[in-house]
Amino acid sequence: MNNDYELCDVCQTPLEADWFIDKEFYPNSNTLTGRTRFAVNFLYCPCCGEKCLVDDTFDGEWHD
């Protein structure tokens, strides 16, 4: 997983990602497909705690 993120706007420390395992659901359903992917909730600064929201471009590919 890539760890080359921008620097914190507050203290200039390299940001880190808060990774989680995302589970896929069938459309319009609460039923799981069985596929998962690594995804990012947000980027954060380990020094000052500043958080940066991200879009789904950080998320990995779905896999079984």
Steps between C-alpha positions, in 0.01 A plus 500: 500500500623843409623721786600807296237752607512877530628691800273625778386860441541576873842354592651370171524138627435226236137384511403136558194308383228347719444172310204264545352199319192603300230237437294515181120481504263419214328817369188602696555214745652418837643178357878466477656391169796337674750739338725733700761769438743712696371856530597825675273684745719811513858620515627619837804662654662276764660810657214749548192285421376709204267297272451536124201349323566300182294366213495140377812539283700359794292181508627173354336262254221266605607137543349170615 
